[in-house]
């Protein structure tokens, strides 16, 4: 299991790596800039050098960048232009930092087909403009409002329109797919959902998983994250996730709420401990893994 969390870059990009090391994580997700502003200061050579050195020293196996919340590749006019400029910059930052994957929310558009077409064309153009090997990972969404990417068919269509480039993949968010109507609460339901994903999208496209429980019910299409086992998915669903051999090399990234529980324990540490305890070990039964 390659486990990590989305961590803060306050004080510098390297702070996320340092914090990941303190948690004992193998992976980390981070923003490359202030996610609520279009403009960003240039990336210095010193930052690149420090980031690479710390990653090696801390043995962080996977680093996943997350695109700005302002991005909307399905938009038109100024929003689309700014989204493209920000994506070009983020892809270049990933390349210089040695980050393998850039996760983005596909976009939002009331016209589903027009939006999917715009997103696919934008990603195709971005890959032409930005040299490899950085991959763009389309994140599954909850389907809130006019957001696209909440159906596996949306992802498959966008990948197909990108000529099935190896540089286009998927980040599966557990809370989002659950809110979108894909059940993962039991072993049977989990296997059915993953089989659908494999048939429609392809597991070879899955390069990251955001691990979140959901405060809202199955099919609500409302994006509300909860702590592992504290929402509508429950521990049984996450037990299936962490013991799925197909995901052994896929980074599992916590995006659960930050802060401390009522005993003063850091929530990222609590959630990570729950996932680790759900992992089966030789000689242990499934029932022995308790949070």
C-alpha positions as protocol buffer text, in pm:
chain_id: "A"
residue {
  index: 1
  type: UNK
  ca { x: 0 y: 0 z: 0 }
}
residue {
  index: 2
  type: UNK
  ca { x: 139 y: 338 z: -105 }
}
residue {
  index: 3
  type: UNK
  ca { x: -25 y: 576 z: 142 }
}
residue {
  index: 4
  type: UNK
  ca { x: -18 y: 953 z: 169 }
}
residue {
  index: 5
  type: UNK
  ca { x: -228 y: 1265 z: 214 }
}
residue {
  index: 6
  type: UNK
  ca { x: -284 y: 1602 z: 56 }
}
residue {
  index: 7
  type: UNK
  ca { x: -61 y: 1832 z: 264 }
}
residue {
  index: 8
  type: UNK
  ca { x: -6 y: 2205 z: 290 }
}
residue {
  index: 9
  type: UNK
  ca { x: 264 y: 2397 z: 103 }
}
residue {
  index: 10
  type: UNK
  ca { x: 248 y: 2693 z: 340 }
}
residue {
  index: 11
  type: UNK
  ca { x: 610 y: 2800 z: 383 }
}
residue {
  index: 12
  type: UNK
  ca { x: 722 y: 2638 z: 57 }
}
residue {
  index: 13
  type: UNK
  ca { x: 655 y: 2334 z: -159 }
}
residue {
  index: 14
  type: UNK
  ca { x: 910 y: 2133 z: 36 }
}
residue {
  index: 15
  type: UNK
  ca { x: 698 y: 2164 z: 352 }
}
residue {
  index: 16
  type: UNK
  ca { x: 454 y: 1904 z: 213 }
}
residue {
  index: 17
  type: UNK
  ca { x: 741 y: 1657 z: 170 }
}
residue {
  index: 18
  type: UNK
  ca { x: 875 y: 1720 z: 520 }
}
residue {
  index: 19
  type: UNK
  ca { x: 529 y: 1671 z: 672 }
}
residue {
  index: 20
  type: UNK
  ca { x: 478 y: 1352 z: 469 }
}
residue {
  index: 21
  type: UNK
  ca { x: 803 y: 1219 z: 613 }
}
residue {
  index: 22
  type: UNK
  ca { x: 687 y: 1301 z: 967 }
}
residue {
  index: 23
  type: UNK
  ca { x: 368 y: 1100 z: 910 }
}
residue {
  index: 24
  type: UNK
  ca { x: 566 y: 809 z: 767 }
}
residue {
  index: 25
  type: UNK
  ca { x: 389 y: 842 z: 432 }
}
residue {
  index: 26
  type: UNK
  ca { x: 513 y: 693 z: 105 }
}
residue {
  index: 27
  type: UNK
  ca { x: 320 y: 948 z: -103 }
}
residue {
  index: 28
  type: UNK
  ca { x: 202 y: 1308 z: -91 }
}
residue {
  index: 29
  type: UNK
  ca { x: -36 y: 1530 z: -283 }
}
residue {
  index: 30
  type: UNK
  ca { x: 2 y: 1905 z: -300 }
}
residue {
  index: 31
  type: UNK
  ca { x: -97 y: 2220 z: -480 }
}
residue {
  index: 32
  type: UNK
  ca { x: 172 y: 2387 z: -688 }
}
residue {
  index: 33
  type: UNK
  ca { x: 43 y: 2737 z: -617 }
}
residue {
  index: 34
  type: UNK
  ca { x: -231 y: 2920 z: -430 }
}
residue {
  index: 35
  type: UNK
  ca { x: -528 y: 2723 z: -560 }
}
residue {
  index: 36
  type: UNK
  ca { x: -760 y: 3023 z: -550 }
}
residue {
  index: 37
  type: UNK
  ca { x: -548 y: 3264 z: -756 }
}
residue {
  index: 38
  type: UNK
  ca { x: -460 y: 3258 z: -1125 }
}
residue {
  index: 39
  type: UNK
  ca { x: -122 y: 3425 z: -1087 }
}
residue {
  index: 40
  type: UNK
  ca { x: 173 y: 3249 z: -922 }
}
residue {
  index: 41
  type: UNK
  ca { x: 536 y: 3351 z: -860 }
}
residue {
  index: 42
  type: UNK
  ca { x: 790 y: 3173 z: -1081 }
}
residue {
  index: 43
  type: UNK
  ca { x: 943 y: 2847 z: -965 }
}
residue {
  index: 44
  type: UNK
  ca { x: 1305 y: 2903 z: -867 }
}
residue {
  index: 45
  type: UNK
  ca { x: 1594 y: 2668 z: -943 }
}
residue {
  index: 46
  type: UNK
  ca { x: 1665 y: 2653 z: -569 }
}
residue {
  index: 47
  type: UNK
  ca { x: 1310 y: 2532 z: -497 }
}
residue {
  index: 48
  type: UNK
  ca { x: 1350 y: 2262 z: -765 }
}
residue {
  index: 49
  type: UNK
  ca { x: 1682 y: 2148 z: -618 }
}
residue {
  index: 50
  type: UNK
  ca { x: 1556 y: 2138 z: -257 }
}
residue {
  index: 51
  type: UNK
  ca { x: 1235 y: 1959 z: -355 }
}
residue {
  index: 52
  type: UNK
  ca { x: 1420 y: 1686 z: -546 }
}
residue {
  index: 53
  type: UNK
  ca { x: 1680 y: 1636 z: -275 }
}
residue {
  index: 54
  type: UNK
  ca { x: 1423 y: 1610 z: 5 }
}
residue {
  index: 55
  type: UNK
  ca { x: 1209 y: 1368 z: -191 }
}
residue {
  index: 56
  type: UNK
  ca { x: 1506 y: 1137 z: -236 }
}
residue {
  index: 57
  type: UNK
  ca { x: 1616 y: 1168 z: 126 }
}
residue {
  index: 58
  type: UNK
  ca { x: 1264 y: 1100 z: 258 }
}
residue {
  index: 59
  type: UNK
  ca { x: 1203 y: 821 z: 5 }
}
residue {
  index: 60
  type: UNK
  ca { x: 867 y: 960 z: -108 }
}
residue {
  index: 61
  type: UNK
  ca { x: 762 y: 714 z: -377 }
}
residue {
  index: 62
  type: UNK
  ca { x: 478 y: 913 z: -534 }
}
residue {
  index: 63
  type: UNK
  ca { x: 405 y: 1285 z: -559 }
}
residue {
  index: 64
  type: UNK
  ca { x: 73 y: 1392 z: -706 }
}
residue {
  index: 65
  type: UNK
  ca { x: 5 y: 1757 z: -786 }
}
residue {
  index: 66
  type: UNK
  ca { x: -347 y: 1898 z: -784 }
}
residue {
  index: 67
  type: UNK
  ca { x: -460 y: 2166 z: -1026 }
}
residue {
  index: 68
  type: UNK
  ca { x: -621 y: 2489 z: -915 }
}
residue {
  index: 69
  type: UNK
  ca { x: -988 y: 2496 z: -815 }
}
residue {
  index: 70
  type: UNK
  ca { x: -1029 y: 2781 z: -1065 }
}
residue {
  index: 71
  type: UNK
  ca { x: -961 y: 2557 z: -1365 }
}
residue {
  index: 72
  type: UNK
  ca { x: -1250 y: 2485 z: -1599 }
}
residue {
  index: 73
  type: UNK
  ca { x: -1140 y: 2333 z: -1929 }
}
residue {
  index: 74
  type: UNK
  ca { x: -1507 y: 2293 z: -2023 }
}
residue {
  index: 75
  type: UNK
  ca { x: -1557 y: 2669 z: -1997 }
}
residue {
  index: 76
  type: UNK
  ca { x: -1549 y: 2927 z: -2271 }
}
residue {
  index: 77
  type: UNK
  ca { x: -1386 y: 3263 z: -2335 }
}
residue {
  index: 78
  type: UNK
  ca { x: -1166 y: 3413 z: -2064 }
}
residue {
  index: 79
  type: UNK
  ca { x: -1213 y: 3124 z: -1820 }
}
residue {
  index: 80
  type: UNK
  ca { x: -1098 y: 2872 z: -2080 }
}
residue {
  index: 81
  type: UNK
  ca { x: -801 y: 3086 z: -2182 }
}
residue {
  index: 82
  type: UNK
  ca { x: -686 y: 3134 z: -1823 }
}
residue {
  index: 83
  type: UNK
  ca { x: -738 y: 2765 z: -1749 }
}
residue {
  index: 84
  type: UNK
  ca { x: -516 y: 2669 z: -2040 }
}
residue {
  index: 85
  type: UNK
  ca { x: -243 y: 2913 z: -1935 }
}
residue {
  index: 86
  type: UNK
  ca { x: -252 y: 2785 z: -1576 }
}
residue {
  index: 87
  type: UNK
  ca { x: -238 y: 2423 z: -1694 }
}
residue {
  index: 88
  type: UNK
  ca { x: 63 y: 2490 z: -1918 }
}
residue {
  index: 89
  type: UNK
  ca { x: 240 y: 2649 z: -1622 }
}
residue {
  index: 90
  type: UNK
  ca { x: 146 y: 2365 z: -1385 }
}
residue {
  index: 91
  type: UNK
  ca { x: 261 y: 2097 z: -1628 }
}
residue {
  index: 92
  type: UNK
  ca { x: 594 y: 2275 z: -1661 }
}
residue {
  index: 93
  type: UNK
  ca { x: 626 y: 2301 z: -1282 }
}
residue {
  index: 94
  type: UNK
  ca { x: 555 y: 1928 z: -1251 }
}
residue {
  index: 95
  type: UNK
  ca { x: 818 y: 1850 z: -1515 }
}
residue {
  index: 96
  type: UNK
  ca { x: 1083 y: 2059 z: -1341 }
}
residue {
  index: 97
  type: UNK
  ca { x: 999 y: 1916 z: -997 }
}
residue {
  index: 98
  type: UNK
  ca { x: 992 y: 1557 z: -1120 }
}
residue {
  index: 99
  type: UNK
  ca { x: 624 y: 1515 z: -1029 }
}
residue {
  index: 100
  type: UNK
  ca { x: 463 y: 1233 z: -1223 }
}
residue {
  index: 101
  type: UNK
  ca { x: 93 y: 1327 z: -1219 }
}
residue {
  index: 102
  type: UNK
  ca { x: -124 y: 1639 z: -1227 }
}
residue {
  index: 103
  type: UNK
  ca { x: -483 y: 1583 z: -1110 }
}
residue {
  index: 104
  type: UNK
  ca { x: -756 y: 1812 z: -1239 }
}
residue {
  index: 105
  type: UNK
  ca { x: -1131 y: 1833 z: -1204 }
}
residue {
  index: 106
  type: UNK
  ca { x: -1239 y: 1788 z: -1568 }
}
residue {
  index: 107
  type: UNK
  ca { x: -1465 y: 2092 z: -1578 }
}
residue {
  index: 108
  type: UNK
  ca { x: -1821 y: 2217 z: -1559 }
}
residue {
  index: 109
  type: UNK
  ca { x: -2068 y: 2283 z: -1840 }
}
residue {
  index: 110
  type: UNK
  ca { x: -2449 y: 2256 z: -1861 }
}
residue {
  index: 111
  type: UNK
  ca { x: -2416 y: 2108 z: -2211 }
}
residue {
  index: 112
  type: UNK
  ca { x: -2262 y: 1769 z: -2141 }
}
residue {
  index: 113
  type: UNK
  ca { x: -2142 y: 1684 z: -2491 }
}
residue {
  index: 114
  type: UNK
  ca { x: -2007 y: 2032 z: -2561 }
}
residue {
  index: 115
  type: UNK
  ca { x: -1823 y: 2026 z: -2229 }
}
residue {
  index: 116
  type: UNK
  ca { x: -1669 y: 1683 z: -2282 }
}
residue {
  index: 117
  type: UNK
  ca { x: -1558 y: 1788 z: -2631 }
}
residue {
  index: 118
  type: UNK
  ca { x: -1392 y: 2106 z: -2498 }
}
residue {
  index: 119
  type: UNK
  ca { x: -1214 y: 1922 z: -2216 }
}
residue {
  index: 120
  type: UNK
  ca { x: -1077 y: 1653 z: -2446 }
}
residue {
  index: 121
  type: UNK
  ca { x: -961 y: 1906 z: -2705 }
}
residue {
  index: 122
  type: UNK
  ca { x: -796 y: 2115 z: -2432 }
}
residue {
  index: 123
  type: UNK
  ca { x: -610 y: 1818 z: -2281 }
}
residue {
  index: 124
  type: UNK
  ca { x: -501 y: 1703 z: -2627 }
}
residue {
  index: 125
  type: UNK
  ca { x: -367 y: 2051 z: -2706 }
}
residue {
  index: 126
  type: UNK
  ca { x: -195 y: 2077 z: -2367 }
}
residue {
  index: 127
  type: UNK
  ca { x: -10 y: 1751 z: -2419 }
}
residue {
  index: 128
  type: UNK
  ca { x: 111 y: 1875 z: -2757 }
}
residue {
  index: 129
  type: UNK
  ca { x: 229 y: 2202 z: -2603 }
}
residue {
  index: 130
  type: UNK
  ca { x: 389 y: 2054 z: -2291 }
}
residue {
  index: 131
  type: UNK
  ca { x: 660 y: 1788 z: -2336 }
}
residue {
  index: 132
  type: UNK
  ca { x: 630 y: 1468 z: -2132 }
}
residue {
  index: 133
  type: UNK
  ca { x: 637 y: 1270 z: -1924 }
}
residue {
  index: 134
  type: UNK
  ca { x: 385 y: 1434 z: -1685 }
}
residue {
  index: 135
  type: UNK
  ca { x: 41 y: 1272 z: -1696 }
}
residue {
  index: 136
  type: UNK
  ca { x: -291 y: 1454 z: -1665 }
}
residue {
  index: 137
  type: UNK
  ca { x: -527 y: 1266 z: -1434 }
}
residue {
  index: 138
  type: UNK
  ca { x: -898 y: 1339 z: -1474 }
}
residue {
  index: 139
  type: UNK
  ca { x: -1059 y: 1318 z: -1130 }
}
residue {
  index: 140
  type: UNK
  ca { x: -1392 y: 1147 z: -1082 }
}
residue {
  index: 141
  type: UNK
  ca { x: -1645 y: 1401 z: -958 }
}
residue {
  index: 142
  type: UNK
  ca { x: -1962 y: 1379 z: -748 }
}
residue {
  index: 143
  type: UNK
  ca { x: -2172 y: 1528 z: -1029 }
}
residue {
  index: 144
  type: UNK
  ca { x: -2261 y: 1834 z: -828 }
}
residue {
  index: 145
  type: UNK
  ca { x: -2414 y: 2113 z: -1036 }
}
residue {
  index: 146
  type: UNK
  ca { x: -2297 y: 2096 z: -1397 }
}
residue {
  index: 147
  type: UNK
  ca { x: -1965 y: 1924 z: -1322 }
}
residue {
  index: 148
  type: UNK
  ca { x: -1854 y: 1655 z: -1566 }
}
residue {
  index: 149
  type: UNK
  ca { x: -1663 y: 1336 z: -1491 }
}
residue {
  index: 150
  type: UNK
  ca { x: -1913 y: 1181 z: -1251 }
}
residue {
  index: 151
  type: UNK
  ca { x: -1991 y: 894 z: -1484 }
}
residue {
  index: 152
  type: UNK
  ca { x: -1724 y: 646 z: -1590 }
}
residue {
  index: 153
  type: UNK
  ca { x: -1851 y: 692 z: -1945 }
}
residue {
  index: 154
  type: UNK
  ca { x: -1750 y: 1062 z: -1929 }
}
residue {
  index: 155
  type: UNK
  ca { x: -1392 y: 964 z: -1846 }
}
residue {
  index: 156
  type: UNK
  ca { x: -1380 y: 697 z: -2116 }
}
residue {
  index: 157
  type: UNK
  ca { x: -1507 y: 939 z: -2378 }
}
residue {
  index: 158
  type: UNK
  ca { x: -1254 y: 1208 z: -2289 }
}
residue {
  index: 159
  type: UNK
  ca { x: -968 y: 956 z: -2293 }
}
residue {
  index: 160
  type: UNK
  ca { x: -1086 y: 822 z: -2628 }
}
residue {
  index: 161
  type: UNK
  ca { x: -1098 y: 1175 z: -2773 }
}
residue {
  index: 162
  type: UNK
  ca { x: -742 y: 1227 z: -2650 }
}
residue {
  index: 163
  type: UNK
  ca { x: -650 y: 940 z: -2884 }
}
residue {
  index: 164
  type: UNK
  ca { x: -600 y: 718 z: -2579 }
}
residue {
  index: 165
  type: UNK
  ca { x: -273 y: 892 z: -2498 }
}
residue {
  index: 166
  type: UNK
  ca { x: -69 y: 719 z: -2227 }
}
residue {
  index: 167
  type: UNK
  ca { x: -35 y: 1062 z: -2066 }
}
residue {
  index: 168
  type: UNK
  ca { x: -407 y: 1078 z: -1980 }
}
residue {
  index: 169
  type: UNK
  ca { x: -526 y: 886 z: -1676 }
}
residue {
  index: 170
  type: UNK
  ca { x: -777 y: 892 z: -1392 }
}
residue {
  index: 171
  type: UNK
  ca { x: -777 y: 977 z: -1022 }
}
residue {
  index: 172
  type: UNK
  ca { x: -1066 y: 799 z: -848 }
}
residue {
  index: 173
  type: UNK
  ca { x: -1214 y: 978 z: -547 }
}
residue {
  index: 174
  type: UNK
  ca { x: -1406 y: 739 z: -320 }
}
residue {
  index: 175
  type: UNK
  ca { x: -1644 y: 1003 z: -181 }
}
residue {
  index: 176
  type: UNK
  ca { x: -1710 y: 1138 z: -529 }
}
residue {
  index: 177
  type: UNK
  ca { x: -1788 y: 805 z: -695 }
}
residue {
  index: 178
  type: UNK
  ca { x: -2013 y: 712 z: -402 }
}
residue {
  index: 179
  type: UNK
  ca { x: -2202 y: 1041 z: -428 }
}
residue {
  index: 180
  type: UNK
  ca { x: -2224 y: 984 z: -804 }
}
residue {
  index: 181
  type: UNK
  ca { x: -2405 y: 655 z: -744 }
}
residue {
  index: 182
  type: UNK
  ca { x: -2130 y: 390 z: -748 }
}
residue {
  index: 183
  type: UNK
  ca { x: -2163 y: 176 z: -435 }
}
residue {
  index: 184
  type: UNK
  ca { x: -1845 y: 56 z: -259 }
}
residue {
  index: 185
  type: UNK
  ca { x: -1984 y: -20 z: 88 }
}
residue {
  index: 186
  type: UNK
  ca { x: -1958 y: -400 z: 72 }
}
residue {
  index: 187
  type: UNK
  ca { x: -1721 y: -647 z: -93 }
}
residue {
  index: 188
  type: UNK
  ca { x: -1985 y: -731 z: -353 }
}
residue {
  index: 189
  type: UNK
  ca { x: -2067 y: -367 z: -429 }
}
residue {
  index: 190
  type: UNK
  ca { x: -1700 y: -269 z: -437 }
}
residue {
  index: 191
  type: UNK
  ca { x: -1617 y: -545 z: -684 }
}
residue {
  index: 192
  type: UNK
  ca { x: -1911 y: -452 z: -904 }
}
residue {
  index: 193
  type: UNK
  ca { x: -1803 y: -87 z: -916 }
}
residue {
  index: 194
  type: UNK
  ca { x: -1439 y: -171 z: -986 }
}
residue {
  index: 195
  type: UNK
  ca { x: -1545 y: -416 z: -1256 }
}
residue {
  index: 196
  type: UNK
  ca { x: -1748 y: -137 z: -1418 }
}
residue {
  index: 197
  type: UNK
  ca { x: -1448 y: 91 z: -1402 }
}
residue {
  index: 198
  type: UNK
  ca { x: -1224 y: -174 z: -1554 }
}
residue {
  index: 199
  type: UNK
  ca { x: -1471 y: -246 z: -1835 }
}
residue {
  index: 200
  type: UNK
  ca { x: -1553 y: 116 z: -1920 }
}
residue {
  index: 201
  type: UNK
  ca { x: -1229 y: 303 z: -1845 }
}
residue {
  index: 202
  type: UNK
  ca { x: -959 y: 42 z: -1781 }
}
residue {
  index: 203
  type: UNK
  ca { x: -765 y: -11 z: -1459 }
}
residue {
  index: 204
  type: UNK
  ca { x: -442 y: 66 z: -1644 }
}
residue {
  index: 205
  type: UNK
  ca { x: -566 y: 428 z: -1650 }
}
residue {
  index: 206
  type: UNK
  ca { x: -599 y: 449 z: -1271 }
}
residue {
  index: 207
  type: UNK
  ca { x: -291 y: 625 z: -1130 }
}
residue {
  index: 208
  type: UNK
  ca { x: -418 y: 772 z: -800 }
}
residue {
  index: 209
  type: UNK
  ca { x: -703 y: 731 z: -550 }
}
residue {
  index: 210
  type: UNK
  ca { x: -835 y: 1004 z: -322 }
}
residue {
  index: 211
  type: UNK
  ca { x: -949 y: 828 z: -4 }
}
residue {
  index: 212
  type: UNK
  ca { x: -1248 y: 993 z: 161 }
}
residue {
  index: 213
  type: UNK
  ca { x: -1567 y: 882 z: 330 }
}
residue {
  index: 214
  type: UNK
  ca { x: -1885 y: 1070 z: 238 }
}
residue {
  index: 215
  type: UNK
  ca { x: -2120 y: 1259 z: 468 }
}
residue {
  index: 216
  type: UNK
  ca { x: -2395 y: 1231 z: 206 }
}
residue {
  index: 217
  type: UNK
  ca { x: -2583 y: 926 z: 86 }
}
residue {
  index: 218
  type: UNK
  ca { x: -2524 y: 709 z: -221 }
}
residue {
  index: 219
  type: UNK
  ca { x: -2621 y: 891 z: -540 }
}
residue {
  index: 220
  type: UNK
  ca { x: -2669 y: 1228 z: -366 }
}
residue {
  index: 221
  type: UNK
  ca { x: -2438 y: 1400 z: -617 }
}
residue {
  index: 222
  type: UNK
  ca { x: -2319 y: 1621 z: -331 }
}
residue {
  index: 223
  type: UNK
  ca { x: -1944 y: 1650 z: -262 }
}
residue {
  index: 224
  type: UNK
  ca { x: -1889 y: 1633 z: 115 }
}
residue {
  index: 225
  type: UNK
  ca { x: -1584 y: 1451 z: 252 }
}
residue {
  index: 226
  type: UNK
  ca { x: -1578 y: 1266 z: 585 }
}
residue {
  index: 227
  type: UNK
  ca { x: -1317 y: 1081 z: 790 }
}
residue {
  index: 228
  type: UNK
  ca { x: -1249 y: 717 z: 709 }
}
residue {
  index: 229
  type: UNK
  ca { x: -1530 y: 503 z: 854 }
}
residue {
  index: 230
  type: UNK
  ca { x: -1720 y: 808 z: 983 }
}
residue {
  index: 231
  type: UNK
  ca { x: -1945 y: 856 z: 681 }
}
residue {
  index: 232
  type: UNK
  ca { x: -2195 y: 669 z: 464 }
}
residue {
  index: 233
  type: UNK
  ca { x: -1933 y: 440 z: 305 }
}
residue {
  index: 234
  type: UNK
  ca { x: -1804 y: 283 z: 626 }
}
residue {
  index: 235
  type: UNK
  ca { x: -1499 y: 76 z: 713 }
}
residue {
  index: 236
  type: UNK
  ca { x: -1598 y: -231 z: 510 }
}
residue {
  index: 237
  type: UNK
  ca { x: -1564 y: -36 z: 186 }
}
residue {
  index: 238
  type: UNK
  ca { x: -1219 y: 92 z: 277 }
}
residue {
  index: 239
  type: UNK
  ca { x: -1111 y: -256 z: 383 }
}
residue {
  index: 240
  type: UNK
  ca { x: -1186 y: -366 z: 25 }
}
residue {
  index: 241
  type: UNK
  ca { x: -989 y: -72 z: -113 }
}
residue {
  index: 242
  type: UNK
  ca { x: -668 y: -117 z: 86 }
}
residue {
  index: 243
  type: UNK
  ca { x: -661 y: -492 z: 25 }
}
residue {
  index: 244
  type: UNK
  ca { x: -726 y: -476 z: -349 }
}
residue {
  index: 245
  type: UNK
  ca { x: -413 y: -625 z: -514 }
}
residue {
  index: 246
  type: UNK
  ca { x: -493 y: -431 z: -833 }
}
residue {
  index: 247
  type: UNK
  ca { x: -418 y: -109 z: -642 }
}
residue {
  index: 248
  type: UNK
  ca { x: -94 y: -224 z: -481 }
}
residue {
  index: 249
  type: UNK
  ca { x: 113 y: 30 z: -680 }
}
residue {
  index: 250
  type: UNK
  ca { x: -150 y: 305 z: -694 }
}
residue {
  index: 251
  type: UNK
  ca { x: -100 y: 588 z: -440 }
}
residue {
  index: 252
  type: UNK
  ca { x: -387 y: 618 z: -191 }
}
residue {
  index: 253
  type: UNK
  ca { x: -416 y: 985 z: -93 }
}
residue {
  index: 254
  type: UNK
  ca { x: -620 y: 1103 z: 207 }
}
residue {
  index: 255
  type: UNK
  ca { x: -825 y: 1415 z: 140 }
}
residue {
  index: 256
  type: UNK
  ca { x: -1020 y: 1398 z: 463 }
}
residue {
  index: 257
  type: UNK
  ca { x: -1091 y: 1711 z: 675 }
}
residue {
  index: 258
  type: UNK
  ca { x: -792 y: 1855 z: 862 }
}
residue {
  index: 259
  type: UNK
  ca { x: -762 y: 1933 z: 1231 }
}
residue {
  index: 260
  type: UNK
  ca { x: -774 y: 1726 z: 1549 }
}
residue {
  index: 261
  type: UNK
  ca { x: -1031 y: 1486 z: 1694 }
}
residue {
  index: 262
  type: UNK
  ca { x: -1193 y: 1527 z: 2037 }
}
residue {
  index: 263
  type: UNK
  ca { x: -888 y: 1359 z: 2194 }
}
residue {
  index: 264
  type: UNK
  ca { x: -649 y: 1605 z: 2033 }
}
residue {
  index: 265
  type: UNK
  ca { x: -514 y: 1356 z: 1779 }
}
residue {
  index: 266
  type: UNK
  ca { x: -424 y: 1479 z: 1431 }
}
residue {
  index: 267
  type: UNK
  ca { x: -692 y: 1362 z: 1187 }
}
residue {
  index: 268
  type: UNK
  ca { x: -448 y: 1270 z: 909 }
}
residue {
  index: 269
  type: UNK
  ca { x: -265 y: 1041 z: 1153 }
}
residue {
  index: 270
  type: UNK
  ca { x: -594 y: 893 z: 1276 }
}
residue {
  index: 271
  type: UNK
  ca { x: -722 y: 823 z: 924 }
}
residue {
  index: 272
  type: UNK
  ca { x: -388 y: 677 z: 814 }
}
residue {
  index: 273
  type: UNK
  ca { x: -384 y: 449 z: 1118 }
}
residue {
  index: 274
  type: UNK
  ca { x: -734 y: 325 z: 1038 }
}
residue {
  index: 275
  type: UNK
  ca { x: -637 y: 238 z: 682 }
}
residue {
  index: 276
  type: UNK
  ca { x: -320 y: 61 z: 795 }
}
residue {
  index: 277
  type: UNK
  ca { x: -517 y: -145 z: 1047 }
}
residue {
  index: 278
  type: UNK
  ca { x: -760 y: -250 z: 775 }
}
residue {
  index: 279
  type: UNK
  ca { x: -476 y: -403 z: 579 }
}
residue {
  index: 280
  type: UNK
  ca { x: -469 y: -782 z: 601 }
}
residue {
  index: 281
  type: UNK
  ca { x: -144 y: -935 z: 716 }
}
residue {
  index: 282
  type: UNK
  ca { x: -30 y: -1296 z: 683 }
}
residue {
  index: 283
  type: UNK
  ca { x: -199 y: -1504 z: 952 }
}
residue {
  index: 284
  type: UNK
  ca { x: -463 y: -1240 z: 1030 }
}
residue {
  index: 285
  type: UNK
  ca { x: -828 y: -1279 z: 942 }
}
residue {
  index: 286
  type: UNK
  ca { x: -1032 y: -999 z: 791 }
}
residue {
  index: 287
  type: UNK
  ca { x: -1219 y: -959 z: 1117 }
}
residue {
  index: 288
  type: UNK
  ca { x: -892 y: -896 z: 1300 }
}
residue {
  index: 289
  type: UNK
  ca { x: -844 y: -563 z: 1123 }
}
residue {
  index: 290
  type: UNK
  ca { x: -1025 y: -310 z: 1339 }
}
residue {
  index: 291
  type: UNK
  ca { x: -997 y: 66 z: 1352 }
}
